[in-house]
Amino acid sequence: MEPLTEQQIRAAFLNCTKGEAKRLSVPRDLADRPWADLDYLGWRDPQAPDRAYLVTVLDGRPTALALRCPSPTAAQRPRGMCSICLTTPAGGVSLMVARRAGRPGQQGNTVGTYVCSDLACSLYVRGRKDAGPGARLQESLTLEKKVQRTVAHLAAFVARVTA
Ligand SMILES: [Zn+2]
């Protein structure tokens, strides 16, 4: 994806208030992120590790989600499979819960999915980060197809948040 600025990222949140989007933690090292190898940028709040965020570009528009990862002990499945990139990373997957956009979210509705705990899906798909032995399926798909599939899973999750 193309690099995004802090301002673009803060403006892209679908499921939190403008005030929350203004205050939430955005990485300071945006310029050093490997954007060309990312389908989305994901990060955790260093002050509140149960809060995670991700930003991607869908249909040409920056799109960001605020996520909660409820109690790691209960929610973390040590060798579960990530629903976004289909990796079973040695670092585990976490249940990431998003408040739904708009009125359903105000009424407390959420949707959740299991995602690589370190939010490094893009790097696992590209073999840029080692996910551990047996973490990736042996597939004859091209990298391009794997990337397309990852983006499709992410878009489907975003669609559940905005539905
Ligand atoms: Zn993943």
Residues whose N, C-alpha, C, O or C-beta is under 5 A from the ligand:
A	BS01	ZN	C82 I84 C85 T87 V115 C116 C121
